[in-house]
Amino acid sequence: MSEVSTPAVAAKNTRTLVGRIVSDKRAKTVTVLVERRAAHELYGKIVARSRKYHAHDEKGEYKMGDVVEIAEGRPISKTKSWTVTRLVEKASLV
């Protein structure tokens, strides 16, 4: 019997985040800054929280300033367990 190949579909329980690339200097790796807004625990004021993630970029096609979506996957290296899945917005030239 021949197997029918299905297109690559992300797993249902995979976490995805959207952030801006702040560094593309490493080979096959980009650093993505993910910002979120949350209420302060005591005062209730809305404050910006941020975190950087190292994401795998196999072809090196994403550049600094691009807004991308990253998905969690298996560990690729010591600090890298995220993969860039799609380009949300291309960086604008200044």
C-alpha positions as CSV (number, residue, x, y, z in Angstrom):
1,M,0.0,0.0,0.0
2,S,1.2,3.5,-0.7
3,E,1.0,6.1,2.0
4,V,-0.7,9.3,1.3
5,S,1.4,12.3,2.3
6,T,-0.3,15.0,4.2
7,P,0.9,18.6,4.4
8,A,3.0,19.5,7.4
9,V,0.5,20.6,10.1
10,A,1.5,22.1,13.4
11,A,0.6,20.0,16.5
12,K,-2.6,21.0,18.2
13,N,-1.0,21.6,21.6
14,T,2.0,23.6,20.3
15,R,2.5,27.0,21.9
16,T,2.9,29.9,19.4
17,L,4.1,33.4,20.1
18,V,4.5,36.5,18.0
19,G,7.5,38.8,18.4
20,R,10.1,41.0,16.7
21,I,13.5,39.7,15.7
22,V,16.2,41.7,17.6
23,S,19.2,39.7,16.4
24,D,20.1,37.6,13.4
25,K,23.8,37.3,13.8
26,R,24.0,33.6,14.7
27,A,23.9,30.9,12.0
28,K,20.4,29.4,11.6
29,T,19.2,31.2,14.7
30,V,17.3,34.4,15.4
31,T,16.6,36.0,18.7
32,V,12.9,37.0,19.0
33,L,11.7,39.5,21.6
34,V,8.1,38.8,22.7
35,E,6.3,41.6,24.5
36,R,3.1,41.2,26.5
37,R,1.1,43.6,28.6
38,A,-0.1,42.5,32.0
39,A,-1.5,44.1,35.1
40,H,0.8,44.7,38.0
41,E,0.1,42.3,40.8
42,L,-0.2,45.0,43.6
43,Y,-1.1,48.3,41.8
44,G,-3.1,47.0,38.9
45,K,-1.3,49.3,36.4
46,I,-0.8,47.8,32.9
47,V,3.0,47.2,32.4
48,A,4.9,45.8,29.5
49,R,6.7,42.5,30.1
50,S,9.2,41.1,27.6
51,R,11.2,37.9,27.1
52,K,13.7,36.8,24.5
53,Y,13.6,33.4,22.8
54,H,16.1,31.8,20.5
55,A,14.4,30.4,17.4
56,H,15.6,28.1,14.6
57,D,15.7,29.7,11.1
58,E,17.0,26.9,8.8
59,K,17.3,29.0,5.6
60,G,18.4,32.3,7.3
61,E,15.6,34.2,5.5
62,Y,14.3,36.3,8.4
63,K,16.1,39.5,9.2
64,M,16.3,42.0,12.1
65,G,13.1,43.9,12.6
66,D,10.8,41.3,11.1
67,V,7.7,40.4,13.1
68,V,7.5,36.6,13.1
69,E,5.5,33.7,14.7
70,I,7.5,31.1,16.6
71,A,6.3,27.7,17.7
72,E,7.6,25.5,20.5
73,G,9.2,22.2,19.5
74,R,11.8,19.7,20.6
75,P,15.1,21.0,21.9
76,I,17.5,21.8,19.1
77,S,20.4,23.0,21.2
78,K,21.0,24.1,24.8
79,T,19.1,27.4,24.4
80,K,16.9,26.8,21.3
81,S,13.6,24.9,21.4
82,W,11.5,27.3,19.2
83,T,11.2,27.4,15.4
84,V,10.1,30.3,13.2
85,T,6.9,29.3,11.5
86,R,5.8,32.3,9.5
87,L,6.5,35.9,8.7
88,V,3.8,38.2,10.1
89,E,5.3,41.6,9.0
90,K,8.4,42.5,7.0
91,A,10.8,45.1,8.6
92,S,10.3,48.6,7.3
93,L,13.3,50.4,5.9
94,V,14.2,53.5,8.0
